[in-house]
């Protein structure tokens, strides 16, 4: 009985830990990760207009 409860508690804590790790990883990312790609496009488009 005690081993079953301990197993359930460990599984729940590991799920909580993974969820918390996902939240922390997402909070560390830049909110506009696609912004760098649009800057490169603008630079490429400007060089096309010069020719």
Helices and strands as residue ranges (DSSP letters): H 2-28, H 35-50
